[in-house]
Amino acid sequence: MLYVIAYDIADDGRRQQVARFLEGWGRRVEKSVFECNVSREQVREIVAHLRTLVVDPEDRCHVYRVCSECVSHRLVIGEELEPSWPNVVVV
């Protein structure tokens, strides 16, 4: 299952920790956005760890599950980093 994880972390050190952690689970598609192709159990593990890093109310982290039908309708404008997802339209 594809999950998109986007974050806005106020502290540089915590932001680097979140980025390093997520690099082990997926690919960075923007500075603060990762795509992770993981199972439900794995996303639960990711969320549990992110809860230890994200400080409320200073930080925010959004985790979106992307269904397979939605992935097939994904559109990339500009250069695709790694065309690893099926049915990606690059414009």
URLIN-V416571 format. One record per residue. N is the residue number from 1. RES is the residue in one small letter. SS is DSSP state (H for helix, E for strand, L for the rest). OMEGA is omega in whole degrees, -180 to 180 (* if undefined). D_FIRST is the distance of its C-alpha to the first C-alpha in whole Angstrom. Layout:
n & res & ss & omega & d_first
N & RES & SS & OMEGA & D_FIRST
N & RES & SS & OMEGA & D_FIRST
This chain:
n & res & ss & omega & d_first
1 & m & L & 180 & 0
2 & l & E & 174 & 4
3 & y & E & 173 & 7
4 & v & E & -179 & 10
5 & i & E & -180 & 13
6 & a & E & -177 & 16
7 & y & E & 174 & 19
8 & d & E & -175 & 23
9 & i & L & -174 & 25
10 & a & L & -174 & 29
11 & d & L & -179 & 30
12 & d & H & -179 & 30
13 & g & H & 178 & 29
14 & r & H & 179 & 27
15 & r & H & 178 & 25
16 & q & H & 177 & 25
17 & q & H & 179 & 24
18 & v & H & -179 & 21
19 & a & H & 179 & 20
20 & r & H & 180 & 21
21 & f & H & -177 & 19
22 & l & H & 176 & 16
23 & e & H & 177 & 17
24 & g & L & -176 & 16
25 & w & L & -175 & 12
26 & g & L & -179 & 12
27 & r & E & 179 & 14
28 & r & E & 179 & 16
29 & v & E & 173 & 17
30 & e & E & -178 & 20
31 & k & L & -176 & 22
32 & s & L & -178 & 20
33 & v & E & 178 & 16
34 & f & E & 169 & 14
35 & e & E & -178 & 10
36 & c & E & 177 & 8
37 & n & E & -172 & 5
38 & v & L & 178 & 6
39 & s & L & 178 & 6
40 & r & H & 179 & 8
41 & e & H & -180 & 11
42 & q & H & 179 & 10
43 & v & H & 175 & 9
44 & r & H & 177 & 12
45 & e & H & 178 & 14
46 & i & H & -179 & 14
47 & v & H & 180 & 15
48 & a & H & 180 & 18
49 & h & H & 178 & 19
50 & l & H & 178 & 19
51 & r & H & 178 & 21
52 & t & H & -177 & 23
53 & l & H & -175 & 23
54 & v & L & -178 & 23
55 & v & L & 178 & 27
56 & d & L & 7 & 27
57 & p & L & -176 & 29
58 & e & L & -171 & 29
59 & d & L & 174 & 25
60 & r & E & 175 & 22
61 & c & E & -180 & 19
62 & h & E & 177 & 16
63 & v & E & -179 & 12
64 & y & E & 172 & 11
65 & r & E & -179 & 7
66 & v & E & -178 & 7
67 & c & L & -176 & 7
68 & s & H & 177 & 7
69 & e & H & 179 & 11
70 & c & H & 178 & 11
71 & v & H & -179 & 10
72 & s & H & 178 & 12
73 & h & L & -179 & 15
74 & r & L & -179 & 14
75 & l & E & 177 & 18
76 & v & E & 176 & 19
77 & i & L & -173 & 23
78 & g & L & -176 & 24
79 & e & L & 175 & 23
80 & e & L & -178 & 20
81 & l & L & 178 & 19
82 & e & L & -179 & 17
83 & p & L & -176 & 17
84 & s & L & 179 & 14
85 & w & L & -179 & 11
86 & p & L & 173 & 13
87 & n & L & 179 & 15
88 & v & L & 177 & 16
89 & v & E & 178 & 19
90 & v & E & -179 & 21
91 & v & L & * & 24
